[in-house]
Amino acid sequence: MNCMGRLTTHVLDTALGRPAEGLEIELWRLDGPAELVSTHVTNGDGRVDGPILADAAFAIGTYELRFKAGDYLKTTGQALPEPLFLDVIPIRFGMAEQEGHYHVPLLLSPFGYSTYRGS
């Protein structure tokens, strides 16, 4: 059986200690002219429903996830500065394994974030 690659994410609001529900995410492919591949919104678990990219659509290359953190943070009721410290968070990464699972989580607060290649 030939296993295809996939890309997933998970967003946690570390300031509130809960998943970041309702956060919009864009996936851009950056090989050649930048191309918007898809948009997604996180569910109550801070995940999107299904992989962001999988099966025949999955391809080796350079990508960028753009997390619309500012729009999300404004909905949380937290005290925020104007302008926001964080607005759109771009995470640029390469996928080099056609059959790999690339999990790019985001740990988010109004004043910082972190990410890593998860599993």
N, C-alpha and C positions, 0 to 999 in steps of 0.2 A: 504494500500500500504506500503510495506517495503522499507524504504529509506536506501540506503547503504552509508557508509562513503566515504569521498574523501579528497585528499591532493592537495593543489594548492600553487603557489608562485607568487611573483611579485618582480622584481628587479628594483630599481631606482638608477641612478647615481646622488648622491646629489652634487657632485662637478660640474657637467655640467648642472644639473637641468633638466634631461630628463630620459626617460626609458633606461635601459641598454639592448640594442639590440645585439644579437649575443653572449650572455654569456652562456657557457656550464654548465650544472648542472647534477650531478650524484645523484641517490637515492640509498642508501645502507640500507639493513635490517641487524640489529645487534643482533638479537636473535639467539644464536648459532654462528657458524662461519659467519663472515661478508660476505654478498652476495650482489653483484651488481644487483639491481632490474631493473633499467632503466637509460637511459641518455636522456637529452633534451637540446634544445637551445632556448633561449628567442627570441621572435619576436619583432616587432617594438614598441609594447606597454610594453615591458619588462616582458611579461608573456610567458608561454609555451602554445602551442595550445592544449587546453583541460587539464583535471586534470592530475597530475603526477601519482596518484594512485586513483583508483575508482572501484566501483561496486564489482564484485567477487574477484578482485585482492587485494582489501583493507583488511587489517588485523590489529588487535590490536598488538602492539609491539613497540620495540625501533628501531628508524631509524636515518639516518644521511643524510642530504643534503650536498653535496660538491659543492660549487660554485667556478668555475674556474675563479676567479676574475683577477688574473694576466694576463692571456691570453686576457681577455676582455680589461683591462686597457691599454695594449700595443697598442690596435687598436684605442684608442680615441684621440691620438695626445697630450695628457697631458704630461708635464715634469715629469718624473718619475725617482727615484733613481735606481741604479743597485747595489746589487740586490733589487728587489721590497720589500717594507715593507709588503704588503699583496699579497699572491699568491692564494693558495686554502683556502677557508673559509669553515670549517666544522661546521654545526649546528646539534647537536645531540638532539633528542627530543623523547618523548613517545606519542603514540596515544592509549588512553584508552577507547574510545567510538566508538563502531562498526558503529554507525550511525552518527558520528560527522563530521563536516567540519573543517579540519585543514588547515589553511592558514598561511604559514610561509614566510612572505615578508623579503626582504633584502634591506636595505638602505646602499649604498656603496659609498665610496670615496677612493682615493689612500692611505689614512692614517687612515681609521677607517670604522666601519660598525655598524649597529644595526639591531635587529630583534625583533619580538614579535609574539604572536599568534593573528592573525587577524581574520577577518570574511569574 
